[in-house]
Amino acid sequence: KRENSLVIMPTGMGKSLCYQLPARILGGLTLVVSPLIALMKDQVDQVCRQGFRAGFINSSLDRGARDKAYQRLSQGGFEILYVTPERFRKPEFLEALKKNDLKLLAIDEAHCISEWGNDFRPDYSRLGDIRKNLGSPPTMALTATATPEVRADIIKQLGIADGVRSFIYGIERPNLFVKVTDLHGIESKLKRFLEIRAAQPGPMILYFSLVSTLEEFSRTLDRQNVSHIVYHGQLPQNMRRKNQEIFLGSNEGLILATPAFGLGINKENIRCVVHGELPGSIESFYQEIGRAGRDGKDAYCELLYDQDDITIQMDFIKWSNPDPGFIKATFQLIKNNMARFKQEGLDYLRGQMNFYNKRDYRVETALNLLERWECISGHLGRREIQIVDEPAGEFVDKILFEKRIRNQNKKLLDLVQLVKSEDCRKKIIYAYFGVISEKCGHCDNCKG
């Protein structure tokens, strides 16, 4: 019986297998919707090595490569195809898709459907209607973390409430020891981190929200001859890939990273995860510490908490969510001044938008969004871009924007309350995700 399903399972625990196995059994086409453009090529390479006829279509492909993919899709050449939700806006994609026998619609990162999730995306909210237009195929929604409220919203938005089966695995992680240390200033964080590093052998991730803090920490560790590598979005892609591979192959390695590191990566023997800055939500915090101890052995997780980090996260929320007016102004600035942009790049845009705070990266975020929505195309780094189309209305909806900001601030408050609580930390986390438990006996509050 081909039923609809909701799968809650941590990254690295086998979510991909949940749709790969049915794809092999059912035949036809399994369509995987994902927002993670940066991971799609690696995912496709992996399933191709397993013998699948697989591919992806997203905005990273040039026009020629997209046309070839559409042709292959029209001819039934894919068993598994990865696409972004924005792809359903393209008539040529829908035309090619109609020529396939769609056996399974798999929606990865399904929390993006819900306004209450920690990464709501407008095009995900259209997937319920898209599913109907595709003939309501059997649908599998997958995510690593979702509260009961978000789970109910996913089911409702997709229109799969009748007969849906939910599978929830991996929320409880008894092998993780969780601790919060209240500190003030980067020097005290550095001192505490060096104590942790000395006490916790094995592979370790040190997470930061801001690249600037990561780099300051890295320079200090260099001066103290502490071996480490770094990973963040401002590094060239070949350097990120190289450092990722070094860490994955290490038995003692230390990597300083922003939250982008770890998505789709499975390294079983990570023994310690430290947060050098406050994350933005309980979802983010638990997903990141959940990368430790996947081999089932004990692992140690500590959050270095400075009350000033709350302000940093509030700024982070503001600057990672440029308001609709800002996005539209950035688009028009490029459209009307293409020659200046090609000559001066980001410096021109930042100057025209009248802000110079080094933490304010709204221009970069707006450009990435415009590229993802396929309003612009080309290579941003080389300033070789073309205008494609105006941003669609729902992308620049003021009401949705304000809801998203309020929701993210609420999630930050939930995390701060976890940090300040004297109750069992994992009991609070489990309850947040709808799992009722006794005290864990394996966190700093339980141990006293």
C-alpha positions as CSV (number, residue, x, y, z in Angstrom):
1,K,0.0,0.0,0.0
2,R,1.5,3.3,-1.1
3,E,0.9,5.7,1.8
4,N,2.0,9.2,2.6
5,S,4.6,9.5,5.3
6,L,6.3,12.0,7.6
7,V,9.9,11.1,8.6
8,I,11.7,12.8,11.4
9,M,15.3,11.6,11.5
10,P,18.6,13.3,12.3
11,T,21.0,14.0,9.4
12,G,23.3,11.0,8.9
13,M,20.9,8.4,10.2
14,G,19.6,7.3,6.8
15,K,16.9,9.7,5.6
16,S,18.1,9.4,2.0
17,L,17.7,5.6,2.1
18,C,14.0,6.2,3.0
19,Y,13.3,7.3,-0.6
20,Q,16.2,5.6,-2.4
21,L,15.0,2.1,-1.5
22,P,11.4,2.8,-2.7
23,A,12.8,4.4,-5.9
24,R,14.5,1.1,-6.8
25,I,11.5,-1.0,-5.9
26,L,8.8,1.2,-7.5
27,G,10.5,2.1,-10.8
28,G,9.4,5.2,-12.6
29,L,10.6,8.6,-11.2
30,T,11.2,9.6,-7.6
31,L,11.3,13.4,-7.5
32,V,13.2,14.9,-4.5
33,V,12.5,18.5,-3.6
34,S,15.3,20.1,-1.6
35,P,16.5,23.7,-0.9
36,L,20.1,22.6,-0.4
37,I,21.6,23.6,-3.8
38,A,25.2,23.3,-2.5
39,L,24.6,19.6,-1.6
40,M,22.8,18.4,-4.7
41,K,25.8,17.5,-6.8
42,D,27.3,15.5,-3.9
43,Q,23.9,13.7,-3.3
44,V,23.6,12.9,-7.0
45,D,27.2,11.6,-7.2
46,Q,26.5,9.4,-4.2
47,V,23.3,7.8,-5.6
48,C,24.9,7.4,-9.1
49,R,27.7,5.4,-7.4
50,Q,25.0,3.1,-6.0
51,G,23.8,2.5,-9.6
52,F,20.8,4.9,-9.9
53,R,20.2,7.0,-12.9
54,A,20.1,10.3,-11.1
55,G,20.5,14.0,-11.7
56,F,19.6,17.5,-10.4
57,I,18.2,20.7,-11.9
58,N,18.7,24.0,-10.1
59,S,20.0,27.5,-10.6
60,S,23.6,26.5,-10.5
61,L,23.3,24.9,-14.0
62,D,23.9,27.1,-17.0
63,R,21.3,27.3,-19.8
64,G,22.9,24.5,-21.8
65,A,23.1,22.1,-18.9
66,R,19.5,22.8,-17.9
67,D,18.3,22.2,-21.4
68,K,20.1,18.8,-21.5
69,A,18.6,17.9,-18.2
70,Y,15.1,18.8,-19.4
71,Q,15.6,16.7,-22.5
72,R,16.8,13.7,-20.4
73,L,13.8,14.1,-18.1
74,S,11.4,14.2,-21.1
75,Q,12.8,10.9,-22.3
76,G,12.4,9.2,-18.8
77,G,16.1,9.2,-18.2
78,F,16.0,9.7,-14.4
79,E,15.1,7.3,-11.6
80,I,15.8,10.0,-9.0
81,L,15.8,13.7,-9.7
82,Y,16.7,16.5,-7.2
83,V,15.1,19.9,-7.7
84,T,14.5,23.1,-5.8
85,P,10.9,24.1,-5.1
86,E,11.4,27.2,-7.3
87,R,11.8,24.9,-10.3
88,F,8.0,24.3,-10.4
89,R,7.6,27.9,-11.6
90,K,9.3,26.9,-14.9
91,P,6.9,25.8,-17.7
92,E,9.6,23.9,-19.5
93,F,10.3,21.8,-16.4
94,L,6.6,21.0,-15.8
95,E,6.2,20.0,-19.4
96,A,9.2,17.6,-19.2
97,L,8.0,16.2,-15.8
98,K,4.5,15.4,-17.2
99,K,6.1,12.8,-19.5
100,N,7.2,10.7,-16.5
101,D,5.6,8.1,-14.4
102,L,6.0,9.9,-11.0
103,K,6.0,7.2,-8.4
104,L,7.1,9.1,-5.3
105,L,7.4,12.8,-4.3
106,A,10.0,13.1,-1.5
107,I,10.3,16.5,0.2
108,D,13.5,17.0,2.1
109,E,14.0,19.7,4.7
110,A,10.2,19.6,5.0
111,H,10.1,22.0,8.0
112,C,10.7,24.8,5.3
113,I,7.0,24.3,4.5
114,S,5.8,25.7,7.9
115,E,5.8,29.4,8.9
116,W,6.6,28.0,12.4
117,G,9.7,26.1,11.2
118,N,13.2,27.6,11.7
119,D,13.8,28.1,7.9
120,F,10.4,28.9,6.3
121,R,10.6,29.4,2.5
122,P,7.7,30.8,0.4
123,D,8.1,28.4,-2.5
124,Y,7.8,25.4,-0.1
125,S,4.3,26.7,0.9
126,R,3.2,26.1,-2.7
127,L,4.1,22.4,-2.6
128,G,0.6,21.4,-1.5
129,D,-0.9,22.9,-4.6
130,I,1.9,21.5,-6.7
131,R,1.3,18.1,-5.4
132,K,-2.3,18.2,-6.4
133,N,-1.4,19.4,-9.9
134,L,0.9,16.4,-10.1
135,G,-2.0,14.1,-9.4
136,S,-1.4,13.7,-5.6
137,P,1.4,11.1,-5.9
138,P,2.5,9.2,-2.7
139,T,4.4,11.8,-0.7
140,M,7.2,11.5,1.8
141,A,8.1,14.5,3.9
142,L,11.5,14.4,5.6
143,T,13.3,16.6,8.2
144,A,15.8,16.3,10.9
145,T,14.0,18.3,13.5
146,A,10.4,19.5,13.9
147,T,8.2,20.5,16.8
148,P,4.7,19.0,17.1
149,E,3.3,22.3,15.8
150,V,5.6,22.2,12.8
151,R,4.8,18.5,12.1
152,A,1.1,19.2,12.1
153,D,1.6,22.1,9.8
154,I,3.7,20.1,7.3
155,I,0.9,17.5,7.1
156,K,-1.8,20.2,6.7
157,Q,0.1,22.3,4.1
158,L,0.9,19.2,1.9
159,G,-2.7,17.9,2.1
160,I,-1.6,14.5,3.2
161,A,-3.6,14.2,6.5
162,D,-5.7,11.3,5.3
163,G,-3.9,8.1,6.2
164,V,-0.4,9.7,6.8
165,R,2.0,7.6,8.8
166,S,4.6,9.4,11.0
167,F,8.0,7.9,11.8
168,I,10.0,9.7,14.5
169,Y,13.5,8.5,15.2
170,G,16.6,9.7,17.0
171,I,15.3,12.6,19.1
172,E,16.6,11.1,22.3
173,R,20.4,10.9,22.4
174,P,21.4,9.5,25.8
175,N,25.1,9.3,24.8
176,L,25.4,13.1,24.6
177,F,26.5,15.1,27.6
178,V,25.2,18.6,27.4
179,K,26.6,21.6,29.4
180,V,26.3,25.4,29.3
181,T,29.0,27.6,30.7
182,D,28.2,31.2,31.5
183,L,31.1,33.4,30.4
184,H,31.9,37.0,29.4
185,G,34.1,38.1,26.6
186,I,36.1,36.2,23.9
187,E,39.2,35.8,26.1
188,S,37.2,33.8,28.7
189,K,35.7,31.7,25.9
190,L,39.1,31.0,24.5
191,K,40.5,30.0,27.9
192,R,37.5,27.6,28.5
193,F,37.7,26.2,25.0
194,L,41.4,25.3,25.5
195,E,40.4,23.5,28.7
196,I,37.8,21.5,26.8
197,R,40.2,20.7,23.9
198,A,42.8,19.4,26.4
199,A,40.2,17.2,28.2
200,Q,38.3,15.9,25.1
201,P,40.4,13.9,22.6
202,G,39.1,13.0,19.2
203,P,37.5,14.9,16.3
204,M,35.8,18.2,17.5
205,I,33.7,20.9,15.9
206,L,33.7,24.5,17.3
207,Y,30.7,26.4,15.9
208,F,30.3,30.2,15.5
209,S,27.5,32.3,14.2
210,L,29.7,35.0,12.9
211,V,32.7,34.6,10.5
212,S,34.4,37.5,12.2
213,T,34.4,35.8,15.6
214,L,35.5,32.5,14.0
215,E,38.5,34.2,12.3
216,E,39.5,36.0,15.5
217,F,39.4,32.7,17.4
218,S,41.4,31.0,14.6
219,R,44.2,33.7,14.7
220,T,44.5,33.2,18.5
221,L,44.7,29.4,18.1
222,D,47.4,29.9,15.5
223,R,49.4,32.0,17.9
224,Q,49.1,29.2,20.5
225,N,50.0,26.5,18.0
226,V,46.7,24.8,18.3
227,S,46.2,22.8,15.0
228,H,42.9,23.4,13.3
229,I,41.1,24.1,10.0
230,V,38.3,26.4,9.2
231,Y,35.0,26.3,7.2
232,H,32.7,29.1,6.4
233,G,30.9,30.6,3.4
234,Q,33.5,33.3,2.6
235,L,36.1,30.7,1.8
236,P,36.5,29.6,-1.9
237,Q,34.5,26.5,-2.6
238,N,37.6,24.4,-3.4
239,M,39.1,25.4,0.0
240,R,35.8,24.5,1.8
241,R,35.8,21.1,0.1
242,K,39.4,20.5,0.9
243,N,39.0,21.3,4.6
244,Q,35.9,19.3,4.8
245,E,37.7,16.2,3.4
246,I,40.6,16.7,5.8
247,F,38.3,16.8,8.8
248,L,36.3,13.8,7.6
249,G,39.4,11.7,7.3
250,S,40.9,12.8,10.7
251,N,40.9,11.0,14.0
252,E,41.9,14.1,16.1
253,G,41.0,17.0,13.9
254,L,39.5,20.3,15.1
255,I,37.4,22.4,12.7
256,L,36.1,25.9,13.4
257,A,32.9,26.3,11.4
258,T,29.7,28.3,10.8
259,P,26.4,26.3,10.8
260,A,26.8,25.6,7.0
261,F,29.3,22.9,8.0
262,G,27.7,19.5,8.7
263,L,24.7,19.6,6.4
264,G,24.6,16.2,4.6
265,I,27.8,15.1,6.3
266,N,28.2,12.0,8.3
267,K,31.3,11.4,10.5
268,E,30.5,8.9,13.2
269,N,33.4,9.5,15.5
270,I,33.0,13.2,16.4
271,R,33.6,13.2,20.1
272,C,32.9,16.8,21.0
273,V,30.8,19.8,19.7
274,V,31.4,23.2,21.2
275,H,29.3,26.4,20.5
276,G,31.5,29.5,20.7
277,E,28.4,31.6,20.2
278,L,24.7,31.3,20.9
279,P,22.9,29.6,18.0
280,G,19.5,31.0,16.7
281,S,17.2,28.2,17.9
282,I,16.8,25.0,19.8
283,E,16.4,23.3,16.4
284,S,19.8,24.6,15.3
285,F,21.5,23.8,18.6
286,Y,20.2,20.3,18.8
287,Q,20.9,19.5,15.1
288,E,24.5,20.7,15.5
289,I,25.3,18.9,18.8
290,G,23.6,15.9,17.2
291,R,26.6,15.5,14.9
292,A,28.6,14.2,17.8
293,G,28.6,10.6,18.9
294,R,26.8,9.0,16.0
295,D,28.7,5.8,16.6
296,G,26.7,5.5,19.9
297,K,29.7,6.2,22.1
298,D,29.8,9.0,24.6
299,A,30.3,12.5,23.3
300,Y,30.6,15.9,25.0
301,C,28.7,19.1,24.0
302,E,29.2,22.5,25.6
303,L,27.7,25.9,24.8
304,L,29.9,28.9,25.8
305,Y,27.3,31.4,26.7
306,D,27.8,35.2,26.8
307,Q,24.7,37.3,27.4
308,D,26.0,39.7,24.7
309,D,25.5,36.9,22.2
310,I,21.8,37.5,22.4
311,T,22.2,40.9,20.7
312,I,24.5,39.4,18.1
313,Q,21.8,36.8,17.3
314,M,19.1,39.5,17.1
315,D,21.3,41.4,14.6
316,F,21.9,38.1,12.8
317,I,18.2,37.6,12.4
318,K,17.7,41.1,11.1
319,W,20.6,40.9,8.6
320,S,19.9,37.4,7.3
321,N,16.3,38.4,6.5
322,P,16.5,41.6,4.4
323,D,13.1,43.2,4.2
324,P,11.1,43.1,0.9
325,G,11.8,46.7,0.2
326,F,15.5,46.1,0.5
327,I,15.4,43.1,-1.8
328,K,13.4,45.0,-4.5
329,A,15.7,48.0,-4.2
330,T,18.8,45.8,-4.7
331,F,17.2,44.2,-7.7
332,Q,16.4,47.6,-9.3
333,L,19.8,48.9,-8.5
334,I,21.4,46.1,-10.5
335,K,18.9,46.3,-13.3
336,N,19.3,50.0,-13.8
337,N,23.1,50.2,-13.2
338,M,24.4,46.9,-14.7
339,A,27.6,48.5,-16.0
340,R,28.5,50.0,-12.6
341,F,27.8,46.7,-10.8
342,K,30.0,44.8,-13.3
343,Q,32.7,47.3,-12.7
344,E,32.5,47.7,-8.9
345,G,30.6,44.7,-7.7
346,L,29.4,44.5,-4.1
347,D,31.2,47.7,-3.1
348,Y,28.9,49.6,-5.4
349,L,25.8,48.0,-4.0
350,R,26.8,48.4,-0.4
351,G,27.7,52.1,-1.0
352,Q,24.4,52.8,-2.7
353,M,22.4,51.1,0.0
354,N,24.1,53.3,2.6
355,F,25.4,50.9,5.3
356,Y,28.9,49.9,6.3
357,N,28.6,47.7,9.3
358,K,30.9,44.8,8.8
359,R,28.3,42.3,10.1
360,D,25.6,43.6,7.8
361,Y,25.5,41.3,4.9
362,R,21.9,42.0,3.6
363,V,23.3,42.8,0.1
364,E,24.9,39.4,-0.1
365,T,21.8,37.7,1.2
366,A,19.5,39.6,-1.2
367,L,21.8,38.6,-4.1
368,N,21.7,34.9,-3.1
369,L,17.9,35.1,-2.8
370,L,17.5,36.7,-6.2
371,E,19.8,34.0,-7.7
372,R,17.9,31.2,-6.0
373,W,14.5,32.6,-7.2
374,E,16.1,32.9,-10.7
375,C,15.5,36.6,-10.9
376,I,19.2,36.9,-11.8
377,S,21.5,34.3,-13.3
378,G,25.2,33.9,-14.0
379,H,28.3,34.1,-11.8
380,L,28.1,36.6,-9.0
381,G,31.8,36.3,-8.1
382,R,32.9,37.2,-11.6
383,R,30.1,39.8,-11.9
384,E,28.8,38.0,-14.9
385,I,25.1,38.2,-14.3
386,Q,21.9,38.8,-16.3
387,I,18.5,40.0,-15.3
388,V,15.9,37.2,-15.7
389,D,12.7,38.4,-14.0
390,E,11.2,40.5,-11.3
391,P,10.8,38.9,-7.8
392,A,7.4,37.2,-7.5
393,G,4.9,38.7,-5.1
394,E,5.1,36.1,-2.3
395,F,8.9,36.4,-2.2
396,V,8.6,40.0,-1.2
397,D,5.5,39.8,0.9
398,K,5.7,42.2,3.9
399,I,3.3,40.2,6.1
400,L,5.2,37.0,5.6
401,F,8.4,38.8,6.3
402,E,7.2,40.2,9.6
403,K,5.8,36.7,10.6
404,R,9.2,35.2,9.9
405,I,11.1,37.8,12.0
406,R,8.7,37.3,14.9
407,N,9.0,33.5,14.7
408,Q,12.8,33.6,14.7
409,N,12.9,36.0,17.6
410,K,10.6,33.6,19.5
411,K,12.8,30.7,18.8
412,L,15.8,32.6,20.1
413,L,13.9,33.3,23.3
414,D,13.1,29.6,23.7
415,L,16.9,28.8,23.4
416,V,17.8,31.5,25.9
417,Q,15.3,30.0,28.4
418,L,16.9,26.6,27.9
419,V,20.3,28.2,28.6
420,K,19.1,29.9,31.8
421,S,17.1,26.9,33.1
422,E,18.2,24.9,36.1
423,D,16.1,21.9,35.0
424,C,17.4,18.9,33.1
425,R,18.5,20.3,29.7
426,K,17.7,17.3,27.6
427,K,14.2,16.9,29.2
428,I,13.5,20.5,28.0
429,I,14.8,19.8,24.5
430,Y,12.9,16.6,24.2
431,A,9.7,18.3,25.4
432,Y,10.2,21.0,22.8
433,F,10.1,18.3,20.1
434,G,7.1,16.6,21.7
435,V,8.9,13.8,23.6
436,I,8.1,13.5,27.3
437,S,10.9,12.1,29.3
438,E,12.4,11.8,32.8
439,K,15.6,13.7,33.8
440,C,18.5,12.5,31.7
441,G,21.2,12.3,34.4
442,H,23.6,13.2,31.7
443,C,23.7,17.1,31.6
444,D,25.3,19.7,33.8
445,N,22.1,20.5,35.6
446,C,21.4,16.8,36.4
447,K,25.0,16.3,37.6
448,G,24.9,19.5,39.7
